[in-house]
Amino acid sequence: MSIRIQENRAVIDETFLEAHKDICAARLGSMITAIARHQTKPSIQAGYKTQFSRPIHRLKAIIKNEASLRSGVDYEITRLRALPYVSYFLVTPDNLPDSPLSEAKLDWSVEWLVGHTQPITTWDMVYNRRTSPFSLGPYWVCFPVRSLMIGAIDGFAAIPEHDPSALARHPHHSVDPRHGDWCWGEFANIVVGLTAEGDIPGLFGIMHAFLTRYYSDSVLVHIYALDFARGLPL
């Protein structure tokens, strides 16, 4: 008997894909400029060429709409749909979200690349094992397009659907001035690297992984302070 794998058919808006391609073009341009800038320093230039070889190949395939098993727009779409998200879309100042997301404290004067997750269960990983699970509901993971264009992580946001206007959004993410913004922990270098490479599916994937865990000994906000968090049995 054959086994049928159910694919997650997340809805991906066409404007999201257009913005994705623009971001890839911007990151590609930055890498090529960085290599060219060191023409008089061959050893440094060689280092950049090695560092950027794989992302440049991937970005060029996306921009040129190349079709292959491991690169190009179709491959990026497959990667996005393999993640536990229900939709991806672009928010612009002229096209604000017609949903509770509009209640979130975000700068709606800029464009946002947004992914809407399936319901999130987060686990305490303080002893490197999963304990104390909590249901947080779905999230909107939001990236400012202008930050992605320049390879910066400024303004990244994760908005809980069950309380979009909350200042405390996750044990390691808060916009309350008393707490800080993000506590990336072990995710910091990965997030920075994926952003620099313009790897949008990778970013949405690592953000989902981030939301599904917390460390109770180093939180910005205690899990019990999140009004929308619901404890689950082990």
Secondary structure, DSSP 8 states (H G I E B T S, - for coil): ----------EE-HHHHHHHHHHHHHHHHHHHHHHHTTTT-HHHHHHHHHHHHHHHHHHHHHHTT---SSSSHHHHHHHHHTSSEEEEEEEBTTB--SSGGGGS---TTS-EEEEEES-EEEEE-TTSS-EEEEEEE-EEEEEEHHHHHHT--TT-EEEETT-TT-SEEETTEE--TTT-SB--GGGHHHHHHHHHTT-HHHHHHHHHHHHTEE-TTS-SS-GGG-TT-EE---
